[in-house]
Amino acid sequence: ENGAQAPRNRRLFHHATPPQIREGMARLSADWQVQLSHRRICDLGSFVRYLLRYPEEHRGTFLGLVREAIRWHRTHFDYDDVDFDGNELPAGYDESTPTSLPKFPLPEMAGVHFLSTVGAIRSESKRMQHCVNSYVDKAVSGECFLFHVEYRCDCATVELAPSGEVRQARGPNNQPNKATAYAEQVLGEWAKRLTRQKSVSVSPTSA
């Protein structure tokens, strides 16, 4: 009615059963080598966006759509444009390589999770479909600290500077959402408190 085009293959989405959705996500998990869960809103969102990117109308089943979407992404989609699949790992890294811990205590907030390994960053990049995978070197060396944030059914990836300040917060496909706004607010306030604490700790004591 407002001129917006209805999503392709909407019929298949409307009629997909929970077992079909779980099986479809399992197939995408195997292709991405990332464990997606139907219980996580962010993972469901990634799954739906992936299927919606498939450009053809599919007249078969929902699982047939999943199969065709995976085939199409393997052969036609230009991952270099979004860089969420990423290049080969730099020499000396593997999925279990730890990222550097900050010198300040990690924020203890509901829905805020530190990405503590290279594998966690690569999984985040695929789930969120953006280029955080390109920050692996910086995260390992301690030039930045990366977090996954979930808030009110939205999710975001957040980069903190070594000082603790928020450099950026990005939702799926680099779009802003409720989680990016939440992260910028609460982590920004946390960073300010951290700065004040540091300032007090280095102040000369009174005689």
N, C-alpha and C positions, 0 to 999 in steps of 0.2 A: 504493500500500500504506500509506503514511503519511497518506493523505487529500489529498495535493496533487493539483491538477488538471493533467492532461497539457496541454502547449501545444497550442493550436489549430493545425490544419494541419500537424501533426508529420510526417505521411506525405510532404508535399511537401518538407519540409526534408531528410528522410532520403534522398529519391530525386533531389534536385537534383544536377546534374552541375557540374563546375568551370566549363565554358563558360557554363552558365545562371547560376551565381552571379556570374561576372564581368559578364555582360550585365545582370543585375539591379542590381548595384552601379553600373554605368555609367548606368542609367536613373535611379537615385536621385541619383547625382552631378549629372546634368543638371537634375533638379528642385530640388535644394538649391543648385546652382551651387557645389559643393565637390568637389574631386577625391578620391574615395574609392579606396582600393587594397585588393584582395583579399589582398595580402601583409602588410597591417598588421592585427594582432589587434584593435586598437581600432576600426578601420573596419569590420571584420567584425562586431564586437559591436554597433556602432551600427546596422548594416544588419539584423541579426537582431532587435534590440529594436524597430526600426521596424516590421518585418513582424509581430512578435508582438503589437504594439498593435492591429493590425487586428482588430475584434471578431467578424467573421463567419467561418463555415466556408467555405472555397473548394474547390469540387470540380473545378476545372480544373487548369491546369499551374502550375508554379512561377513562370514569368514572368507568367502571368495573375494570380497572387497579388500579385506586385510591382506590376503595373498597378493592381489594385483597391486595394491599400494606399495607393498614391500618390493615387489619386482620393479615397479616404476621408479621408486626412489633409487634403487641400485643402479639403474641404467640411464635415467634421465635427469634426476635432480642434481643441480650444481651445488654440492656441499661447500665448495670454496666460497660461495657467496655469503653463507651464514657461519661457516667454520665451527659448527657444533660437533661435527664428527672429528675434526682436527687432524693434524699431521702425525707422523710417527713420534713416539716419545723421544725426547733428547737422550743422548747416550748416558748411561748410568742410572736412569730412572726405570722403575716399574710401577705397577699399580699400587704396591704397598709402600712406596717411598713416602716418608712423612713430610708434611709441610712444616714450616717453622712455626713454633709457638711464639706468641708475642711476649714481651717482657712484662706486660700488665696482665692482670687476671682476666680470663675470658668472661664476657658478659653472661650472666645467668638470668635469662629471660625466656618465658614460654614461647616456643616456636622458633627460637634462634639456635642454629646448629653450626658449629665450626666445621669446615671442610678440612679434615686433618690428614688426608693422603692425596696423592696424585690421582688414584683411582676415584676418589670421591669427587674431585674436580671434573674429571672426564665424564663421570656419570651425571653430574650437575649440568654440564654443557649439553649433553644429549637430552636430558629431561626438559631443560629450559629452552633448548634450541637457540642458543646464542654462543658467543665466542669466549666464554670464560676459560675454556681449555687453553687459550693462548696465554693465560696468566700463570701457567704451571711453574715456569722458571722463577718468576717473581715470588710466588707463594713458597716455594722450596727455600729460596734464599732469604726470605723474611722481608722482602721489599713491599709486600702487602699481605693481608690476611682476609680470607674469603669465608663467607657464611651463606647458609641457606636459611631463609626466613619464611614462615608460614603464618598467615593472619587472615581470618574470616574467609576461608576457602580460596584465597589467593596465595601466591608464592613469589619469592624474589631471591635474587642472588645479590649479595652486598660485598663490596670491597672496602676494607678499612686500611688506612695508612698506618705506618709504624707508630705514629703518635696516638692512634686510636680514632682519629676523625673519619667520618664517612666520606669516601671519595665518590662512590656511585652506588646506586641500587637499581637493578633492572629486573623486570618481570619476564615471562616467556616472550621470545622473539624481541627482546629489548623494549617491551612496552611497559609503561607505568601502570600501576594498579594499587589496590588497597594495601597490599603487602609492601610495596616500595615506599609508599607514603608513611606507613607505620614504621618501617625500618629506619628511614631517614629521621623520623621524629624521636623514637625511643633510643636508637643508637647514637643519634646526635646529642641528646640530653645526657646519655651515659658518658660520651666522650668529654663533654664539658665538665661533668663531675670528676672524671678521671684527671683532667687537666688541673682542676682546682686542688685535688688531693696531691698531685705531684708538686704543685706550687707550694703548698703548705709544708710538704716533707723536706723541701730544700731551703725554706726560709730560715734565716738565722734566729736562734732562740734569744729571747730577752734575757738580759742580765738579771 
